[in-house]
Amino acid sequence: MSVGRVRPAVAAMVSYRPGKSTAQAEDEHGITDAIKLASNENPYPPVPAVVAAIAAAAGDVNRYGDHRAADLRAAIAGWLEVDVDRVAAGCGSVGLLQQLLLAYVDPGDEVVYPWPSFEAYPIDVQLTGGVEVTVPLVDHTFDLEAVAAAVTDRTKLVLLANPNNPTGTAVHVDQLRRLVEQVPDDVLVVVDEAYREFVTADLGDPITDLQPDHPNVVVLRTFSKAFGLAALRTGYAVADPDVVIELDKVLIAFAVNHLAQVASLAAIAARDEVQAVVDLITAERDRVVASLRSDGWDLP
């Protein structure tokens, strides 16, 4: 017997289970040299300018930060050369996805996405009482024709992680355009680009290449991966201003905390240093992939 009358949708959910930390591996299993890969964390600390900014702001945490993170939104808008009313900030890109689902998905509405993909997607959809419509990958990547065919009059969102987690495969913006053109204008197409900075091929940019003609395209990005700020949880969305208005209605109070805002602002200013770290990571990735393939592994 449970305490209280929990919502049926929540009662049926399974909690998100992140990978164990190295400390947990040691405490629970006696493994002292574990290397955690499951959460796709940046192995390098934030660049020095970001660490210094966090330290300088640490004495201010007795006060709430700016609820809307206005300075951060303005900095992102300037960096990406978009109007500031097209930018939303949230508690990581997954927090912004939850906001989108809260704002647009009623119980019984459908959310279409390829699978396997990011393990938080089913949980986020179930939280709203939405219906998951999953489309199997083909050769480890999206079957976008099948995704388009899965859209019905009950579909509210189409969700794509590009590059996909966990397969690492990605599609060009021209392929995304063909999908968007087959989707009704009142269905949001959400492109989750958490790993965009690690793509060395030219995939185009949905912000500049799709959004001018397709206001139903929403782009999610994060400071957790390339910028090394996973613990601070800052993400942003670039979307039509009407979508940003709805996102702000369901933004948890002070969701982007003060230190997260300060660190993210410093990270934007230190983009060249951040890129140097990303280059180290992608070079090592390419070395490992080449070595595995030479040993006969079939990789995406």
C-alpha positions as CSV (number, residue, x, y, z in Angstrom):
1,M,0.0,0.0,0.0
2,S,1.4,3.4,-1.0
3,V,1.1,6.6,1.0
4,G,-1.1,9.1,-0.8
5,R,-2.7,8.7,-4.2
6,V,0.1,8.8,-6.6
7,R,-0.7,9.6,-10.2
8,P,-1.0,6.3,-12.2
9,A,1.5,7.6,-14.8
10,V,4.1,8.1,-12.1
11,A,3.3,4.9,-10.4
12,A,4.1,3.0,-13.6
13,M,7.4,4.8,-14.2
14,V,10.9,3.5,-13.6
15,S,13.3,6.0,-12.0
16,Y,16.2,7.2,-14.1
17,R,19.3,5.3,-13.1
18,P,22.6,7.1,-13.9
19,G,25.9,5.3,-14.0
20,K,27.6,4.7,-10.7
21,S,30.3,7.1,-9.7
22,T,33.9,5.9,-9.2
23,A,33.4,6.4,-5.4
24,Q,30.3,4.1,-5.5
25,A,32.3,1.5,-7.5
26,E,34.9,1.5,-4.7
27,D,32.5,1.5,-1.8
28,E,30.1,-1.1,-3.2
29,H,32.5,-3.4,-5.2
30,G,36.0,-2.6,-4.0
31,I,37.0,-1.4,-7.4
32,T,39.7,1.2,-6.9
33,D,40.7,2.0,-10.5
34,A,37.3,2.3,-12.2
35,I,36.9,4.7,-15.1
36,K,33.3,5.9,-15.5
37,L,32.1,6.0,-19.1
38,A,28.3,5.6,-18.7
39,S,27.4,9.2,-18.2
40,N,29.5,10.6,-21.1
41,E,31.2,13.2,-18.8
42,N,34.0,15.5,-20.0
43,P,37.1,13.9,-18.4
44,Y,38.7,17.3,-18.1
45,P,37.9,20.0,-15.5
46,P,36.4,23.3,-16.6
47,V,39.0,25.7,-18.2
48,P,40.7,28.0,-15.6
49,A,38.7,31.1,-16.4
50,V,35.5,29.2,-15.5
51,V,36.9,27.8,-12.3
52,A,38.0,31.3,-11.3
53,A,34.6,32.7,-12.1
54,I,32.9,30.1,-9.9
55,A,35.2,30.7,-7.0
56,A,34.7,34.4,-7.2
57,A,30.9,34.0,-7.1
58,A,30.8,31.4,-4.4
59,G,30.3,34.0,-1.7
60,D,27.0,35.1,-3.3
61,V,25.1,31.9,-3.0
62,N,23.1,33.2,0.0
63,R,21.1,35.1,-2.7
64,Y,19.0,33.6,-5.5
65,G,20.2,34.1,-9.0
66,D,18.2,35.8,-11.8
67,H,15.2,33.5,-12.4
68,R,15.3,34.0,-16.2
69,A,19.1,34.1,-16.4
70,A,18.8,37.3,-18.6
71,D,22.5,38.0,-18.9
72,L,23.1,34.4,-19.9
73,R,20.3,34.5,-22.5
74,A,21.8,37.7,-23.9
75,A,25.3,36.2,-24.1
76,I,24.0,33.1,-25.9
77,A,22.0,35.2,-28.3
78,G,25.1,37.3,-29.1
79,W,27.2,34.2,-29.5
80,L,24.8,32.5,-31.9
81,E,23.7,35.7,-33.6
82,V,20.0,35.2,-32.8
83,D,17.4,37.5,-31.2
84,V,17.4,37.2,-27.5
85,D,13.7,36.4,-27.4
86,R,14.5,33.2,-29.2
87,V,16.6,31.9,-26.3
88,A,15.5,30.0,-23.2
89,A,17.7,28.8,-20.3
90,G,17.0,25.8,-18.2
91,C,18.3,23.1,-15.9
92,G,20.3,21.3,-18.6
93,S,18.9,20.4,-22.0
94,V,16.9,17.5,-20.3
95,G,15.3,20.1,-18.0
96,L,14.2,22.1,-21.1
97,L,12.8,19.0,-22.7
98,Q,10.7,18.4,-19.6
99,Q,9.5,22.0,-19.9
100,L,8.5,21.4,-23.5
101,L,6.6,18.2,-22.6
102,L,4.8,20.0,-19.7
103,A,3.9,22.9,-21.9
104,Y,2.7,20.9,-25.0
105,V,1.9,17.3,-24.1
106,D,-1.4,16.3,-22.5
107,P,-2.2,12.7,-21.3
108,G,-2.6,10.5,-24.4
109,D,-0.7,12.8,-26.7
110,E,2.1,11.1,-28.7
111,V,5.8,11.8,-28.7
112,V,7.7,10.2,-31.6
113,Y,11.4,9.5,-31.3
114,P,14.0,7.0,-32.7
115,W,15.1,4.2,-30.3
116,P,17.5,3.3,-28.7
117,S,18.3,6.9,-27.7
118,F,18.8,8.9,-24.5
119,E,17.4,6.8,-21.7
120,A,15.7,9.9,-20.1
121,Y,13.3,10.3,-23.0
122,P,10.8,7.6,-22.0
123,I,10.8,8.8,-18.4
124,D,10.2,12.4,-19.5
125,V,7.3,11.4,-21.8
126,Q,5.7,9.2,-19.2
127,L,5.9,12.0,-16.6
128,T,3.3,13.9,-18.6
129,G,1.1,10.9,-19.3
130,G,2.2,11.1,-23.0
131,V,2.4,8.1,-25.2
132,E,5.9,7.0,-26.5
133,V,6.0,6.1,-30.2
134,T,9.5,4.7,-30.8
135,V,11.0,4.1,-34.2
136,P,13.8,1.5,-34.4
137,L,17.2,2.6,-35.7
138,V,18.5,1.1,-38.9
139,D,22.2,0.5,-39.1
140,H,22.6,2.4,-35.8
141,T,21.1,5.6,-37.2
142,F,17.7,7.3,-37.7
143,D,15.2,6.0,-40.2
144,L,13.7,9.4,-40.8
145,E,11.1,8.2,-43.3
146,A,9.8,5.9,-40.7
147,V,9.9,8.7,-38.1
148,A,7.7,10.8,-40.4
149,A,5.4,7.9,-41.1
150,A,4.9,7.4,-37.3
151,V,3.4,10.9,-36.9
152,T,-0.4,11.0,-36.4
153,D,-3.0,13.5,-35.5
154,R,-2.2,12.8,-31.8
155,T,1.5,13.6,-32.2
156,K,2.7,16.7,-30.3
157,L,6.5,16.3,-30.5
158,V,9.1,14.6,-32.7
159,L,12.3,14.2,-30.8
160,L,15.8,13.6,-32.2
161,A,19.1,13.4,-30.4
162,N,21.6,14.5,-33.0
163,P,24.2,13.1,-32.6
164,N,22.4,10.2,-31.1
165,N,23.1,8.9,-27.6
166,P,24.3,6.1,-27.4
167,T,25.2,5.2,-31.0
168,G,27.1,8.5,-31.8
169,T,25.6,8.6,-35.3
170,A,24.3,11.9,-36.7
171,V,22.4,13.2,-39.7
172,H,22.9,16.2,-41.9
173,V,20.5,19.2,-41.6
174,D,19.3,18.5,-45.2
175,Q,18.0,15.1,-44.0
176,L,16.3,16.9,-41.1
177,R,14.7,19.3,-43.5
178,R,13.1,16.5,-45.4
179,L,11.7,15.2,-42.2
180,V,10.4,18.6,-41.0
181,E,8.7,19.2,-44.4
182,Q,6.7,16.0,-43.8
183,V,5.6,16.9,-40.3
184,P,2.5,19.2,-39.7
185,D,3.4,22.7,-38.7
186,D,1.7,22.3,-35.3
187,V,4.0,19.5,-34.3
188,L,7.3,20.5,-32.6
189,V,10.4,18.9,-34.0
190,V,12.9,19.0,-31.2
191,V,16.6,18.5,-32.1
192,D,18.6,17.6,-29.0
193,E,22.2,18.6,-29.8
194,A,23.9,17.9,-26.4
195,Y,26.9,16.4,-28.3
196,R,27.1,18.9,-31.2
197,E,30.5,20.2,-30.3
198,F,32.1,16.8,-30.7
199,V,31.0,16.4,-34.3
200,T,33.9,17.0,-36.7
201,A,31.9,16.6,-39.9
202,D,29.9,19.5,-41.3
203,L,26.3,18.7,-40.4
204,G,24.9,22.2,-41.0
205,D,23.1,24.1,-38.3
206,P,19.3,23.7,-37.6
207,I,19.2,27.2,-36.1
208,T,20.4,28.9,-39.2
209,D,19.3,26.3,-41.8
210,L,15.9,25.2,-40.6
211,Q,14.4,27.7,-38.1
212,P,13.9,30.6,-40.5
213,D,11.5,28.6,-42.6
214,H,10.2,26.2,-39.9
215,P,9.3,27.9,-36.6
216,N,8.2,24.5,-35.2
217,V,11.9,23.4,-35.0
218,V,13.3,23.7,-31.4
219,V,17.0,23.2,-30.8
220,L,18.3,22.1,-27.4
221,R,22.0,22.4,-26.4
222,T,23.9,22.2,-23.1
223,F,27.0,23.3,-21.2
224,S,27.3,19.9,-19.5
225,K,29.4,18.1,-22.1
226,A,31.9,20.1,-24.2
227,F,32.0,22.9,-21.6
228,G,32.6,20.5,-18.7
229,L,29.8,21.9,-16.5
230,A,27.8,18.7,-15.9
231,A,27.4,19.3,-12.2
232,L,26.0,22.8,-12.6
233,R,23.2,21.8,-15.1
234,T,22.8,24.6,-17.6
235,G,21.1,24.1,-20.9
236,Y,19.5,26.4,-23.5
237,A,16.9,26.2,-26.2
238,V,16.7,28.2,-29.4
239,A,13.2,28.4,-30.6
240,D,10.4,30.6,-31.9
241,P,9.6,33.4,-29.4
242,D,6.1,32.0,-28.9
243,V,7.7,28.7,-27.8
244,V,10.1,30.5,-25.5
245,I,7.1,32.2,-23.8
246,E,5.5,28.8,-23.1
247,L,8.8,27.4,-21.8
248,D,9.1,30.2,-19.4
249,K,5.7,29.6,-18.0
250,V,6.8,26.1,-16.8
251,L,10.3,27.1,-15.7
252,I,11.0,26.0,-12.1
253,A,11.8,29.0,-10.0
254,F,15.5,29.7,-10.1
255,A,16.2,26.5,-12.0
256,V,19.5,27.9,-13.4
257,N,21.3,28.7,-10.2
258,H,23.6,31.6,-9.7
259,L,26.9,29.6,-10.0
260,A,25.6,27.9,-13.1
261,Q,24.9,31.2,-14.7
262,V,28.3,32.7,-13.8
263,A,30.1,29.6,-15.0
264,S,28.2,29.4,-18.3
265,L,28.9,33.1,-19.0
266,A,32.6,32.5,-18.4
267,A,32.6,29.4,-20.6
268,I,31.1,31.4,-23.5
269,A,33.8,34.0,-23.1
270,A,36.5,31.2,-23.0
271,R,35.2,29.3,-26.1
272,D,38.7,29.1,-27.7
273,E,40.1,27.4,-24.6
274,V,37.0,25.1,-24.5
275,Q,37.5,24.2,-28.1
276,A,41.1,23.1,-27.4
277,V,39.8,20.6,-24.8
278,V,37.2,19.4,-27.3
279,D,39.9,18.8,-29.9
280,L,41.8,16.6,-27.4
281,I,38.7,14.5,-26.7
282,T,37.8,14.1,-30.4
283,A,41.3,13.1,-31.3
284,E,41.4,10.5,-28.6
285,R,37.9,9.2,-29.7
286,D,39.1,8.9,-33.3
287,R,42.2,7.0,-32.1
288,V,40.2,4.6,-30.0
289,V,37.6,4.0,-32.8
290,A,40.4,3.3,-35.3
291,S,42.1,0.9,-33.0
292,L,38.8,-1.0,-32.3
293,R,38.0,-1.2,-35.9
294,S,41.4,-2.6,-36.7
295,D,40.7,-5.3,-34.1
296,G,37.5,-6.3,-36.0
297,W,34.9,-4.4,-34.0
298,D,31.8,-3.4,-36.0
299,L,31.2,0.2,-34.9
300,P,28.6,2.8,-36.1
